Amino acid sequence: MLPKQWYQRRVRGDTLKRTTLTEPQYGGVEWRIECRTGSRALRNTISPNVFTQWTTTDAQGSKSEHHLNCDISTLAHITEKLQQAQQELETFHSRKLLRSLNRIW
């Protein structure tokens, strides 16, 4: 006869495997900087924009492209938020959660 804890762990693991979402995977990025150096109304102004094209692959293997066109300050804000998210993954609580999820699998 199997222990009750082993059976419960097995049921939880099977349930998680069936309900897990598959996220798209990073394939590549292309970028360029576009810069407007002035217009008739606004002379001697510079407005740089960053255009990025992200390629991802989903669970079925189909590729898709995502475009992002933003100014420098918005790009800096996005970078800051991504760095904060990465730092949160390195906290004790996150590592403990990941360890417990890995035990279930």
PDB file as gemmi writes it, atoms N, CA and C in Angstrom:
CRYST1    1.000    1.000    1.000  90.00  90.00  90.00 P 1                      
ATOM      1  N   MET A   1       0.840  -1.185   0.000  1.00  0.00           N  
ATOM      2  CA  MET A   1       0.000   0.000   0.000  1.00  0.00           C  
ATOM      3  C   MET A   1       0.889   1.254   0.000  1.00  0.00           C  
ATOM      4  N   LEU A   2       0.514   2.232  -0.794  1.00  0.00           N  
ATOM      5  CA  LEU A   2       1.294   3.450  -0.923  1.00  0.00           C  
ATOM      6  C   LEU A   2       0.951   4.439   0.176  1.00  0.00           C  
ATOM      7  N   PRO A   3       1.945   5.187   0.635  1.00  0.00           N  
ATOM      8  CA  PRO A   3       1.661   6.208   1.655  1.00  0.00           C  
ATOM      9  C   PRO A   3       0.713   7.277   1.115  1.00  0.00           C  
ATOM     10  N   LYS A   4      -0.091   7.820   2.004  1.00  0.00           N  
ATOM     11  CA  LYS A   4      -1.080   8.827   1.633  1.00  0.00           C  
ATOM     12  C   LYS A   4      -0.411  10.101   1.104  1.00  0.00           C  
ATOM     13  N   GLN A   5       0.710  10.513   1.706  1.00  0.00           N  
ATOM     14  CA  GLN A   5       1.389  11.729   1.256  1.00  0.00           C  
ATOM     15  C   GLN A   5       1.893  11.588  -0.172  1.00  0.00           C  
ATOM     16  N   TRP A   6       2.429  10.413  -0.507  1.00  0.00           N  
ATOM     17  CA  TRP A   6       2.922  10.201  -1.865  1.00  0.00           C  
ATOM     18  C   TRP A   6       1.784  10.336  -2.861  1.00  0.00           C  
ATOM     19  N   TYR A   7       0.630   9.760  -2.532  1.00  0.00           N  
ATOM     20  CA  TYR A   7      -0.522   9.827  -3.425  1.00  0.00           C  
ATOM     21  C   TYR A   7      -0.988  11.270  -3.598  1.00  0.00           C  
ATOM     22  N   GLN A   8      -1.063  12.036  -2.495  1.00  0.00           N  
ATOM     23  CA  GLN A   8      -1.496  13.429  -2.578  1.00  0.00           C  
ATOM     24  C   GLN A   8      -0.524  14.256  -3.410  1.00  0.00           C  
ATOM     25  N   ARG A   9       0.775  14.024  -3.242  1.00  0.00           N  
ATOM     26  CA  ARG A   9       1.771  14.738  -4.023  1.00  0.00           C  
ATOM     27  C   ARG A   9       1.632  14.399  -5.502  1.00  0.00           C  
ATOM     28  N   ARG A  10       1.366  13.145  -5.790  1.00  0.00           N  
ATOM     29  CA  ARG A  10       1.206  12.705  -7.181  1.00  0.00           C  
ATOM     30  C   ARG A  10      -0.020  13.359  -7.814  1.00  0.00           C  
ATOM     31  N   VAL A  11      -1.128  13.432  -7.074  1.00  0.00           N  
ATOM     32  CA  VAL A  11      -2.349  14.060  -7.584  1.00  0.00           C  
ATOM     33  C   VAL A  11      -2.108  15.542  -7.831  1.00  0.00           C  
ATOM     34  N   ARG A  12      -1.435  16.229  -6.898  1.00  0.00           N  
ATOM     35  CA  ARG A  12      -1.134  17.650  -7.083  1.00  0.00           C  
ATOM     36  C   ARG A  12      -0.245  17.866  -8.293  1.00  0.00           C  
ATOM     37  N   GLY A  13       0.764  17.028  -8.449  1.00  0.00           N  
ATOM     38  CA  GLY A  13       1.663  17.160  -9.595  1.00  0.00           C  
ATOM     39  C   GLY A  13       0.946  16.944 -10.911  1.00  0.00           C  
ATOM     40  N   ASP A  14       0.072  15.931 -10.971  1.00  0.00           N  
ATOM     41  CA  ASP A  14      -0.689  15.674 -12.197  1.00  0.00           C  
ATOM     42  C   ASP A  14      -1.627  16.830 -12.510  1.00  0.00           C  
ATOM     43  N   THR A  15      -2.247  17.393 -11.487  1.00  0.00           N  
ATOM     44  CA  THR A  15      -3.151  18.528 -11.680  1.00  0.00           C  
ATOM     45  C   THR A  15      -2.384  19.734 -12.196  1.00  0.00           C  
ATOM     46  N   LEU A  16      -1.212  20.018 -11.615  1.00  0.00           N  
ATOM     47  CA  LEU A  16      -0.409  21.150 -12.076  1.00  0.00           C  
ATOM     48  C   LEU A  16       0.046  20.964 -13.519  1.00  0.00           C  
ATOM     49  N   LYS A  17       0.431  19.759 -13.879  1.00  0.00           N  
ATOM     50  CA  LYS A  17       0.888  19.515 -15.254  1.00  0.00           C  
ATOM     51  C   LYS A  17      -0.236  19.740 -16.256  1.00  0.00           C  
ATOM     52  N   ARG A  18      -1.455  19.407 -15.878  1.00  0.00           N  
ATOM     53  CA  ARG A  18      -2.581  19.583 -16.797  1.00  0.00           C  
ATOM     54  C   ARG A  18      -3.016  21.032 -16.908  1.00  0.00           C  
ATOM     55  N   THR A  19      -2.834  21.820 -15.851  1.00  0.00           N  
ATOM     56  CA  THR A  19      -3.328  23.201 -15.843  1.00  0.00           C  
ATOM     57  C   THR A  19      -2.241  24.237 -16.098  1.00  0.00           C  
ATOM     58  N   THR A  20      -1.023  23.831 -16.321  1.00  0.00           N  
ATOM     59  CA  THR A  20       0.075  24.766 -16.518  1.00  0.00           C  
ATOM     60  C   THR A  20      -0.051  25.471 -17.863  1.00  0.00           C  
ATOM     61  N   LEU A  21       0.144  26.792 -17.838  1.00  0.00           N  
ATOM     62  CA  LEU A  21       0.135  27.576 -19.067  1.00  0.00           C  
ATOM     63  C   LEU A  21       1.519  27.546 -19.688  1.00  0.00           C  
ATOM     64  N   THR A  22       1.571  27.449 -20.988  1.00  0.00           N  
ATOM     65  CA  THR A  22       2.865  27.507 -21.668  1.00  0.00           C  
ATOM     66  C   THR A  22       3.053  28.914 -22.222  1.00  0.00           C  
ATOM     67  N   GLU A  23       4.133  29.527 -21.831  1.00  0.00           N  
ATOM     68  CA  GLU A  23       4.438  30.881 -22.257  1.00  0.00           C  
ATOM     69  C   GLU A  23       5.260  30.844 -23.545  1.00  0.00           C  
ATOM     70  N   PRO A  24       5.128  31.860 -24.384  1.00  0.00           N  
ATOM     71  CA  PRO A  24       5.968  31.929 -25.586  1.00  0.00           C  
ATOM     72  C   PRO A  24       7.442  32.045 -25.197  1.00  0.00           C  
ATOM     73  N   GLN A  25       8.303  31.505 -26.033  1.00  0.00           N  
ATOM     74  CA  GLN A  25       9.731  31.560 -25.773  1.00  0.00           C  
ATOM     75  C   GLN A  25      10.390  32.600 -26.674  1.00  0.00           C  
ATOM     76  N   TYR A  26      11.402  33.247 -26.126  1.00  0.00           N  
ATOM     77  CA  TYR A  26      12.141  34.293 -26.831  1.00  0.00           C  
ATOM     78  C   TYR A  26      12.892  33.688 -28.012  1.00  0.00           C  
ATOM     79  N   GLY A  27      12.776  34.343 -29.169  1.00  0.00           N  
ATOM     80  CA  GLY A  27      13.485  33.894 -30.350  1.00  0.00           C  
ATOM     81  C   GLY A  27      14.567  34.861 -30.785  1.00  0.00           C  
ATOM     82  N   GLY A  28      14.309  36.156 -30.687  1.00  0.00           N  
ATOM     83  CA  GLY A  28      15.296  37.152 -31.095  1.00  0.00           C  
ATOM     84  C   GLY A  28      14.704  38.548 -31.064  1.00  0.00           C  
ATOM     85  N   VAL A  29      15.576  39.536 -31.190  1.00  0.00           N  
ATOM     86  CA  VAL A  29      15.128  40.925 -31.201  1.00  0.00           C  
ATOM     87  C   VAL A  29      15.954  41.702 -32.221  1.00  0.00           C  
ATOM     88  N   GLU A  30      15.282  42.570 -32.947  1.00  0.00           N  
ATOM     89  CA  GLU A  30      15.932  43.511 -33.847  1.00  0.00           C  
ATOM     90  C   GLU A  30      15.498  44.905 -33.423  1.00  0.00           C  
ATOM     91  N   TRP A  31      16.392  45.870 -33.503  1.00  0.00           N  
ATOM     92  CA  TRP A  31      16.045  47.220 -33.069  1.00  0.00           C  
ATOM     93  C   TRP A  31      16.724  48.255 -33.955  1.00  0.00           C  
ATOM     94  N   ARG A  32      16.138  49.440 -33.920  1.00  0.00           N  
ATOM     95  CA  ARG A  32      16.740  50.584 -34.607  1.00  0.00           C  
ATOM     96  C   ARG A  32      16.292  51.863 -33.901  1.00  0.00           C  
ATOM     97  N   ILE A  33      17.100  52.888 -34.052  1.00  0.00           N  
ATOM     98  CA  ILE A  33      16.780  54.197 -33.464  1.00  0.00           C  
ATOM     99  C   ILE A  33      16.360  55.124 -34.586  1.00  0.00           C  
ATOM    100  N   GLU A  34      15.180  55.716 -34.438  1.00  0.00           N  
ATOM    101  CA  GLU A  34      14.684  56.702 -35.397  1.00  0.00           C  
ATOM    102  C   GLU A  34      14.741  58.061 -34.713  1.00  0.00           C  
ATOM    103  N   CYS A  35      15.173  59.050 -35.448  1.00  0.00           N  
ATOM    104  CA  CYS A  35      15.351  60.362 -34.842  1.00  0.00           C  
ATOM    105  C   CYS A  35      14.803  61.438 -35.771  1.00  0.00           C  
ATOM    106  N   ARG A  36      13.846  62.237 -35.284  1.00  0.00           N  
ATOM    107  CA  ARG A  36      13.336  63.389 -36.028  1.00  0.00           C  
ATOM    108  C   ARG A  36      14.119  64.600 -35.556  1.00  0.00           C  
ATOM    109  N   THR A  37      14.717  65.296 -36.501  1.00  0.00           N  
ATOM    110  CA  THR A  37      15.591  66.415 -36.124  1.00  0.00           C  
ATOM    111  C   THR A  37      14.934  67.778 -36.237  1.00  0.00           C  
ATOM    112  N   GLY A  38      13.682  67.822 -36.569  1.00  0.00           N  
ATOM    113  CA  GLY A  38      13.003  69.108 -36.628  1.00  0.00           C  
ATOM    114  C   GLY A  38      11.852  69.081 -37.609  1.00  0.00           C  
ATOM    115  N   SER A  39      11.063  70.119 -37.579  1.00  0.00           N  
ATOM    116  CA  SER A  39       9.941  70.279 -38.513  1.00  0.00           C  
ATOM    117  C   SER A  39       9.779  71.770 -38.789  1.00  0.00           C  
ATOM    118  N   ARG A  40       8.798  72.100 -39.594  1.00  0.00           N  
ATOM    119  CA  ARG A  40       8.585  73.532 -39.887  1.00  0.00           C  
ATOM    120  C   ARG A  40       8.178  74.303 -38.644  1.00  0.00           C  
ATOM    121  N   ALA A  41       7.332  73.667 -37.835  1.00  0.00           N  
ATOM    122  CA  ALA A  41       6.841  74.369 -36.651  1.00  0.00           C  
ATOM    123  C   ALA A  41       7.864  74.364 -35.507  1.00  0.00           C  
ATOM    124  N   LEU A  42       8.571  73.269 -35.357  1.00  0.00           N  
ATOM    125  CA  LEU A  42       9.522  73.155 -34.251  1.00  0.00           C  
ATOM    126  C   LEU A  42      10.925  72.954 -34.803  1.00  0.00           C  
ATOM    127  N   ARG A  43      11.623  74.033 -34.921  1.00  0.00           N  
ATOM    128  CA  ARG A  43      12.987  73.950 -35.451  1.00  0.00           C  
ATOM    129  C   ARG A  43      13.955  73.600 -34.310  1.00  0.00           C  
ATOM    130  N   ASN A  44      15.063  72.973 -34.684  1.00  0.00           N  
ATOM    131  CA  ASN A  44      16.121  72.635 -33.747  1.00  0.00           C  
ATOM    132  C   ASN A  44      15.639  71.760 -32.585  1.00  0.00           C  
ATOM    133  N   THR A  45      14.748  70.849 -32.862  1.00  0.00           N  
ATOM    134  CA  THR A  45      14.323  69.886 -31.845  1.00  0.00           C  
ATOM    135  C   THR A  45      14.726  68.484 -32.304  1.00  0.00           C  
ATOM    136  N   ILE A  46      15.012  67.642 -31.331  1.00  0.00           N  
ATOM    137  CA  ILE A  46      15.368  66.255 -31.614  1.00  0.00           C  
ATOM    138  C   ILE A  46      14.445  65.359 -30.806  1.00  0.00           C  
ATOM    139  N   SER A  47      13.791  64.423 -31.469  1.00  0.00           N  
ATOM    140  CA  SER A  47      12.925  63.475 -30.766  1.00  0.00           C  
ATOM    141  C   SER A  47      13.276  62.051 -31.198  1.00  0.00           C  
ATOM    142  N   PRO A  48      14.135  61.377 -30.404  1.00  0.00           N  
ATOM    143  CA  PRO A  48      14.524  60.017 -30.763  1.00  0.00           C  
ATOM    144  C   PRO A  48      13.465  58.992 -30.342  1.00  0.00           C  
ATOM    145  N   ASN A  49      13.280  57.975 -31.152  1.00  0.00           N  
ATOM    146  CA  ASN A  49      12.398  56.846 -30.859  1.00  0.00           C  
ATOM    147  C   ASN A  49      13.172  55.562 -31.075  1.00  0.00           C  
ATOM    148  N   VAL A  50      12.826  54.541 -30.298  1.00  0.00           N  
ATOM    149  CA  VAL A  50      13.439  53.229 -30.445  1.00  0.00           C  
ATOM    150  C   VAL A  50      12.368  52.277 -30.941  1.00  0.00           C  
ATOM    151  N   PHE A  51      12.657  51.612 -32.061  1.00  0.00           N  
ATOM    152  CA  PHE A  51      11.736  50.630 -32.635  1.00  0.00           C  
ATOM    153  C   PHE A  51      12.342  49.247 -32.439  1.00  0.00           C  
ATOM    154  N   THR A  52      11.598  48.331 -31.788  1.00  0.00           N  
ATOM    155  CA  THR A  52      12.082  46.971 -31.589  1.00  0.00           C  
ATOM    156  C   THR A  52      11.097  45.981 -32.183  1.00  0.00           C  
ATOM    157  N   GLN A  53      11.620  44.892 -32.699  1.00  0.00           N  
ATOM    158  CA  GLN A  53      10.807  43.815 -33.253  1.00  0.00           C  
ATOM    159  C   GLN A  53      11.230  42.524 -32.545  1.00  0.00           C  
ATOM    160  N   TRP A  54      10.314  41.945 -31.759  1.00  0.00           N  
ATOM    161  CA  TRP A  54      10.581  40.741 -30.971  1.00  0.00           C  
ATOM    162  C   TRP A  54      10.005  39.528 -31.688  1.00  0.00           C  
ATOM    163  N   THR A  55      10.757  38.455 -31.740  1.00  0.00           N  
ATOM    164  CA  THR A  55      10.295  37.202 -32.318  1.00  0.00           C  
ATOM    165  C   THR A  55      10.136  36.181 -31.202  1.00  0.00           C  
ATOM    166  N   THR A  56       8.957  35.553 -31.125  1.00  0.00           N  
ATOM    167  CA  THR A  56       8.701  34.529 -30.114  1.00  0.00           C  
ATOM    168  C   THR A  56       8.164  33.268 -30.779  1.00  0.00           C  
ATOM    169  N   THR A  57       8.303  32.152 -30.067  1.00  0.00           N  
ATOM    170  CA  THR A  57       7.805  30.864 -30.533  1.00  0.00           C  
ATOM    171  C   THR A  57       6.887  30.307 -29.462  1.00  0.00           C  
ATOM    172  N   ASP A  58       5.678  29.875 -29.841  1.00  0.00           N  
ATOM    173  CA  ASP A  58       4.748  29.317 -28.862  1.00  0.00           C  
ATOM    174  C   ASP A  58       4.946  27.807 -28.734  1.00  0.00           C  
ATOM    175  N   ALA A  59       4.096  27.159 -27.933  1.00  0.00           N  
ATOM    176  CA  ALA A  59       4.239  25.730 -27.644  1.00  0.00           C  
ATOM    177  C   ALA A  59       4.061  24.871 -28.890  1.00  0.00           C  
ATOM    178  N   GLN A  60       3.270  25.318 -29.862  1.00  0.00           N  
ATOM    179  CA  GLN A  60       3.044  24.548 -31.083  1.00  0.00           C  
ATOM    180  C   GLN A  60       4.169  24.738 -32.099  1.00  0.00           C  
ATOM    181  N   GLY A  61       5.085  25.649 -31.846  1.00  0.00           N  
ATOM    182  CA  GLY A  61       6.209  25.876 -32.742  1.00  0.00           C  
ATOM    183  C   GLY A  61       5.999  26.986 -33.759  1.00  0.00           C  
ATOM    184  N   SER A  62       4.870  27.682 -33.703  1.00  0.00           N  
ATOM    185  CA  SER A  62       4.645  28.770 -34.657  1.00  0.00           C  
ATOM    186  C   SER A  62       5.306  30.053 -34.139  1.00  0.00           C  
ATOM    187  N   LYS A  63       5.921  30.775 -35.055  1.00  0.00           N  
ATOM    188  CA  LYS A  63       6.621  32.009 -34.705  1.00  0.00           C  
ATOM    189  C   LYS A  63       5.699  33.206 -34.880  1.00  0.00           C  
ATOM    190  N   SER A  64       5.872  34.187 -34.022  1.00  0.00           N  
ATOM    191  CA  SER A  64       5.113  35.432 -34.144  1.00  0.00           C  
ATOM    192  C   SER A  64       6.044  36.603 -33.848  1.00  0.00           C  
ATOM    193  N   GLU A  65       5.691  37.758 -34.402  1.00  0.00           N  
ATOM    194  CA  GLU A  65       6.486  38.961 -34.221  1.00  0.00           C  
ATOM    195  C   GLU A  65       5.682  40.009 -33.464  1.00  0.00           C  
ATOM    196  N   HIS A  66       6.335  40.701 -32.567  1.00  0.00           N  
ATOM    197  CA  HIS A  66       5.719  41.758 -31.775  1.00  0.00           C  
ATOM    198  C   HIS A  66       6.562  43.013 -31.958  1.00  0.00           C  
ATOM    199  N   HIS A  67       5.900  44.145 -32.138  1.00  0.00           N  
ATOM    200  CA  HIS A  67       6.585  45.410 -32.397  1.00  0.00           C  
ATOM    201  C   HIS A  67       6.375  46.365 -31.227  1.00  0.00           C  
ATOM    202  N   LEU A  68       7.410  47.108 -30.897  1.00  0.00           N  
ATOM    203  CA  LEU A  68       7.348  48.112 -29.846  1.00  0.00           C  
ATOM    204  C   LEU A  68       8.058  49.361 -30.347  1.00  0.00           C  
ATOM    205  N   ASN A  69       7.333  50.460 -30.381  1.00  0.00           N  
ATOM    206  CA  ASN A  69       7.893  51.737 -30.801  1.00  0.00           C  
ATOM    207  C   ASN A  69       7.682  52.725 -29.653  1.00  0.00           C  
ATOM    208  N   CYS A  70       8.773  53.183 -29.020  1.00  0.00           N  
ATOM    209  CA  CYS A  70       8.625  54.074 -27.870  1.00  0.00           C  
ATOM    210  C   CYS A  70       9.785  55.064 -27.819  1.00  0.00           C  
ATOM    211  N   ASP A  71       9.597  56.091 -27.000  1.00  0.00           N  
ATOM    212  CA  ASP A  71      10.665  57.065 -26.828  1.00  0.00           C  
ATOM    213  C   ASP A  71      11.664  56.556 -25.778  1.00  0.00           C  
ATOM    214  N   ILE A  72      12.735  57.280 -25.605  1.00  0.00           N  
ATOM    215  CA  ILE A  72      13.831  56.834 -24.743  1.00  0.00           C  
ATOM    216  C   ILE A  72      13.395  56.725 -23.281  1.00  0.00           C  
ATOM    217  N   SER A  73      12.593  57.674 -22.803  1.00  0.00           N  
ATOM    218  CA  SER A  73      12.186  57.643 -21.394  1.00  0.00           C  
ATOM    219  C   SER A  73      11.276  56.444 -21.109  1.00  0.00           C  
ATOM    220  N   THR A  74      10.394  56.099 -22.035  1.00  0.00           N  
ATOM    221  CA  THR A  74       9.538  54.926 -21.855  1.00  0.00           C  
ATOM    222  C   THR A  74      10.365  53.649 -21.863  1.00  0.00           C  
ATOM    223  N   LEU A  75      11.348  53.567 -22.743  1.00  0.00           N  
ATOM    224  CA  LEU A  75      12.234  52.411 -22.790  1.00  0.00           C  
ATOM    225  C   LEU A  75      13.027  52.276 -21.492  1.00  0.00           C  
ATOM    226  N   ALA A  76      13.469  53.379 -20.931  1.00  0.00           N  
ATOM    227  CA  ALA A  76      14.187  53.344 -19.649  1.00  0.00           C  
ATOM    228  C   ALA A  76      13.269  52.858 -18.535  1.00  0.00           C  
ATOM    229  N   HIS A  77      11.997  53.283 -18.562  1.00  0.00           N  
ATOM    230  CA  HIS A  77      11.025  52.846 -17.556  1.00  0.00           C  
ATOM    231  C   HIS A  77      10.770  51.338 -17.677  1.00  0.00           C  
ATOM    232  N   ILE A  78      10.612  50.836 -18.885  1.00  0.00           N  
ATOM    233  CA  ILE A  78      10.402  49.397 -19.106  1.00  0.00           C  
ATOM    234  C   ILE A  78      11.604  48.608 -18.600  1.00  0.00           C  
ATOM    235  N   THR A  79      12.802  49.094 -18.895  1.00  0.00           N  
ATOM    236  CA  THR A  79      14.028  48.430 -18.445  1.00  0.00           C  
ATOM    237  C   THR A  79      14.097  48.388 -16.924  1.00  0.00           C  
ATOM    238  N   GLU A  80      13.720  49.478 -16.279  1.00  0.00           N  
ATOM    239  CA  GLU A  80      13.731  49.540 -14.819  1.00  0.00           C  
ATOM    240  C   GLU A  80      12.764  48.526 -14.221  1.00  0.00           C  
ATOM    241  N   LYS A  81      11.556  48.428 -14.779  1.00  0.00           N  
ATOM    242  CA  LYS A  81      10.556  47.485 -14.269  1.00  0.00           C  
ATOM    243  C   LYS A  81      10.997  46.037 -14.467  1.00  0.00           C  
ATOM    244  N   LEU A  82      11.637  45.742 -15.602  1.00  0.00           N  
ATOM    245  CA  LEU A  82      12.128  44.386 -15.839  1.00  0.00           C  
ATOM    246  C   LEU A  82      13.263  44.027 -14.882  1.00  0.00           C  
ATOM    247  N   GLN A  83      14.122  44.996 -14.564  1.00  0.00           N  
ATOM    248  CA  GLN A  83      15.193  44.746 -13.603  1.00  0.00           C  
ATOM    249  C   GLN A  83      14.633  44.521 -12.198  1.00  0.00           C  
ATOM    250  N   GLN A  84      13.565  45.246 -11.834  1.00  0.00           N  
ATOM    251  CA  GLN A  84      12.919  45.026 -10.542  1.00  0.00           C  
ATOM    252  C   GLN A  84      12.306  43.634 -10.465  1.00  0.00           C  
ATOM    253  N   ALA A  85      11.671  43.194 -11.553  1.00  0.00           N  
ATOM    254  CA  ALA A  85      11.080  41.857 -11.580  1.00  0.00           C  
ATOM    255  C   ALA A  85      12.163  40.787 -11.452  1.00  0.00           C  
ATOM    256  N   GLN A  86      13.298  41.002 -12.088  1.00  0.00           N  
ATOM    257  CA  GLN A  86      14.396  40.049 -11.990  1.00  0.00           C  
ATOM    258  C   GLN A  86      14.940  39.988 -10.569  1.00  0.00           C  
ATOM    259  N   GLN A  87      15.029  41.122  -9.898  1.00  0.00           N  
ATOM    260  CA  GLN A  87      15.498  41.146  -8.513  1.00  0.00           C  
ATOM    261  C   GLN A  87      14.513  40.453  -7.586  1.00  0.00           C  
ATOM    262  N   GLU A  88      13.214  40.566  -7.860  1.00  0.00           N  
ATOM    263  CA  GLU A  88      12.216  39.890  -7.042  1.00  0.00           C  
ATOM    264  C   GLU A  88      12.312  38.375  -7.172  1.00  0.00           C  
ATOM    265  N   LEU A  89      12.735  37.890  -8.333  1.00  0.00           N  
ATOM    266  CA  LEU A  89      12.911  36.452  -8.515  1.00  0.00           C  
ATOM    267  C   LEU A  89      14.069  35.915  -7.682  1.00  0.00           C  
ATOM    268  N   GLU A  90      14.988  36.783  -7.301  1.00  0.00           N  
ATOM    269  CA  GLU A  90      16.141  36.359  -6.527  1.00  0.00           C  
ATOM    270  C   GLU A  90      15.911  36.460  -5.024  1.00  0.00           C  
ATOM    271  N   THR A  91      14.713  36.828  -4.574  1.00  0.00           N  
ATOM    272  CA  THR A  91      14.437  36.920  -3.150  1.00  0.00           C  
ATOM    273  C   THR A  91      14.254  35.536  -2.552  1.00  0.00           C  
ATOM    274  N   PHE A  92      14.358  35.456  -1.238  1.00  0.00           N  
ATOM    275  CA  PHE A  92      14.219  34.184  -0.535  1.00  0.00           C  
ATOM    276  C   PHE A  92      12.846  33.565  -0.758  1.00  0.00           C  
ATOM    277  N   HIS A  93      11.812  34.396  -0.698  1.00  0.00           N  
ATOM    278  CA  HIS A  93      10.444  33.900  -0.859  1.00  0.00           C  
ATOM    279  C   HIS A  93      10.247  33.256  -2.240  1.00  0.00           C  
ATOM    280  N   SER A  94      10.750  33.897  -3.277  1.00  0.00           N  
ATOM    281  CA  SER A  94      10.603  33.354  -4.631  1.00  0.00           C  
ATOM    282  C   SER A  94      11.376  32.055  -4.788  1.00  0.00           C  
ATOM    283  N   ARG A  95      12.593  31.998  -4.254  1.00  0.00           N  
ATOM    284  CA  ARG A  95      13.377  30.765  -4.349  1.00  0.00           C  
ATOM    285  C   ARG A  95      12.713  29.631  -3.593  1.00  0.00           C  
ATOM    286  N   LYS A  96      12.115  29.938  -2.441  1.00  0.00           N  
ATOM    287  CA  LYS A  96      11.419  28.919  -1.656  1.00  0.00           C  
ATOM    288  C   LYS A  96      10.204  28.401  -2.426  1.00  0.00           C  
ATOM    289  N   LEU A  97       9.467  29.294  -3.073  1.00  0.00           N  
ATOM    290  CA  LEU A  97       8.312  28.904  -3.867  1.00  0.00           C  
ATOM    291  C   LEU A  97       8.729  28.024  -5.045  1.00  0.00           C  
ATOM    292  N   LEU A  98       9.794  28.403  -5.740  1.00  0.00           N  
ATOM    293  CA  LEU A  98      10.276  27.604  -6.862  1.00  0.00           C  
ATOM    294  C   LEU A  98      10.753  26.227  -6.418  1.00  0.00           C  
ATOM    295  N   ARG A  99      11.421  26.147  -5.263  1.00  0.00           N  
ATOM    296  CA  ARG A  99      11.854  24.852  -4.756  1.00  0.00           C  
ATOM    297  C   ARG A  99      10.664  23.945  -4.462  1.00  0.00           C  
ATOM    298  N   SER A 100       9.618  24.513  -3.856  1.00  0.00           N  
ATOM    299  CA  SER A 100       8.448  23.685  -3.534  1.00  0.00           C  
ATOM    300  C   SER A 100       7.717  23.245  -4.803  1.00  0.00           C  
ATOM    301  N   LEU A 101       7.687  24.104  -5.822  1.00  0.00           N  
ATOM    302  CA  LEU A 101       7.060  23.697  -7.078  1.00  0.00           C  
ATOM    303  C   LEU A 101       7.878  22.614  -7.778  1.00  0.00           C  
ATOM    304  N   ASN A 102       9.201  22.700  -7.689  1.00  0.00           N  
ATOM    305  CA  ASN A 102      10.042  21.684  -8.313  1.00  0.00           C  
ATOM    306  C   ASN A 102       9.887  20.324  -7.635  1.00  0.00           C  
ATOM    307  N   ARG A 103       9.605  20.322  -6.341  1.00  0.00           N  
ATOM    308  CA  ARG A 103       9.374  19.048  -5.641  1.00  0.00           C  
ATOM    309  C   ARG A 103       8.112  18.373  -6.148  1.00  0.00           C  
ATOM    310  N   ILE A 104       7.112  19.176  -6.491  1.00  0.00           N  
ATOM    311  CA  ILE A 104       5.836  18.606  -6.983  1.00  0.00           C  
ATOM    312  C   ILE A 104       6.036  17.963  -8.338  1.00  0.00           C  
ATOM    313  N   TRP A 105       6.833  18.585  -9.186  1.00  0.00           N  
ATOM    314  CA  TRP A 105       7.018  18.047 -10.531  1.00  0.00           C  
ATOM    315  C   TRP A 105       7.748  16.755 -10.441  1.00  0.00           C  
TER     316      TRP A 105                                                      
END                                                                             
